[in-house]
Amino acid sequence: MLLGVSGAVVVAPTPPPGIPTPPAAAAPVSTTSSLFTSSTAAGGTSNSVANASS
Protein backbone atom coordinates (compact mmCIF):
# COMPACT_ATOMS: atom_id res chain seq x y z
CA MET A 1 0.00 0.00 0.00
CA LEU A 2 2.79 2.41 0.83
CA LEU A 3 4.26 2.01 -2.64
CA GLY A 4 0.84 2.54 -4.21
CA VAL A 5 0.26 5.68 -2.16
CA SER A 6 3.70 7.02 -3.02
CA GLY A 7 3.02 6.34 -6.69
CA ALA A 8 -0.28 8.21 -6.48
CA VAL A 9 1.44 11.18 -4.87
CA VAL A 10 4.12 11.25 -7.56
CA VAL A 11 1.79 10.69 -10.51
CA ALA A 12 -1.02 13.04 -9.44
CA PRO A 13 1.09 16.25 -9.50
CA THR A 14 2.57 15.34 -12.88
CA PRO A 15 -0.51 15.76 -15.16
CA PRO A 16 -1.69 19.24 -13.99
CA PRO A 17 1.38 21.18 -15.26
CA GLY A 18 1.01 19.89 -18.82
CA ILE A 19 -2.79 19.82 -18.79
CA PRO A 20 -5.12 22.87 -18.59
CA THR A 21 -7.25 23.56 -15.51
CA PRO A 22 -10.50 21.82 -16.62
CA PRO A 23 -8.88 18.44 -17.47
CA ALA A 24 -6.74 18.74 -14.33
CA ALA A 25 -9.87 18.28 -12.23
CA ALA A 26 -10.65 15.01 -13.99
CA ALA A 27 -6.99 13.96 -14.15
CA PRO A 28 -6.72 12.85 -10.49
CA VAL A 29 -9.76 10.58 -10.91
CA SER A 30 -8.43 9.04 -14.11
CA THR A 31 -4.99 8.72 -12.55
CA THR A 32 -6.44 6.93 -9.53
CA SER A 33 -8.33 4.51 -11.75
CA SER A 34 -5.19 3.93 -13.81
CA LEU A 35 -3.18 3.27 -10.67
CA PHE A 36 -5.68 0.66 -9.50
CA THR A 37 -5.62 -0.92 -12.95
CA SER A 38 -1.84 -0.87 -13.00
CA SER A 39 -1.73 -2.37 -9.53
CA THR A 40 -3.98 -5.20 -10.70
CA ALA A 41 -1.78 -5.84 -13.73
CA ALA A 42 1.41 -5.58 -11.71
CA GLY A 43 0.29 -7.93 -8.96
CA GLY A 44 -3.21 -9.24 -8.30
CA THR A 45 -2.18 -10.35 -4.81
CA SER A 46 -0.97 -6.90 -3.80
CA ASN A 47 -4.11 -5.34 -5.24
CA SER A 48 -6.30 -7.75 -3.29
CA VAL A 49 -4.45 -6.86 -0.10
CA ALA A 50 -4.86 -3.16 -0.84
CA ASN A 51 -8.59 -3.61 -1.45
CA ALA A 52 -8.94 -5.56 1.79
CA SER A 53 -7.10 -2.83 3.67
CA SER A 54 -9.21 -0.17 2.02
C-alpha positions in Angstrom: 0.0 0.0 0.0 2.8 2.4 0.8 4.3 2.0 -2.6 0.8 2.5 -4.2 0.3 5.7 -2.2 3.7 7.0 -3.0 3.0 6.3 -6.7 -0.3 8.2 -6.5 1.4 11.2 -4.9 4.1 11.2 -7.6 1.8 10.7 -10.5 -1.0 13.0 -9.4 1.1 16.2 -9.5 2.6 15.3 -12.9 -0.5 15.8 -15.2 -1.7 19.2 -14.0 1.4 21.2 -15.3 1.0 19.9 -18.8 -2.8 19.8 -18.8 -5.1 22.9 -18.6 -7.3 23.6 -15.5 -10.5 21.8 -16.6 -8.9 18.4 -17.5 -6.7 18.7 -14.3 -9.9 18.3 -12.2 -10.7 15.0 -14.0 -7.0 14.0 -14.2 -6.7 12.9 -10.5 -9.8 10.6 -10.9 -8.4 9.0 -14.1 -5.0 8.7 -12.5 -6.4 6.9 -9.5 -8.3 4.5 -11.7 -5.2 3.9 -13.8 -3.2 3.3 -10.7 -5.7 0.7 -9.5 -5.6 -0.9 -13.0 -1.8 -0.9 -13.0 -1.7 -2.4 -9.5 -4.0 -5.2 -10.7 -1.8 -5.8 -13.7 1.4 -5.6 -11.7 0.3 -7.9 -9.0 -3.2 -9.2 -8.3 -2.2 -10.3 -4.8 -1.0 -6.9 -3.8 -4.1 -5.3 -5.2 -6.3 -7.8 -3.3 -4.5 -6.9 -0.1 -4.9 -3.2 -0.8 -8.6 -3.6 -1.5 -8.9 -5.6 1.8 -7.1 -2.8 3.7 -9.2 -0.2 2.0 
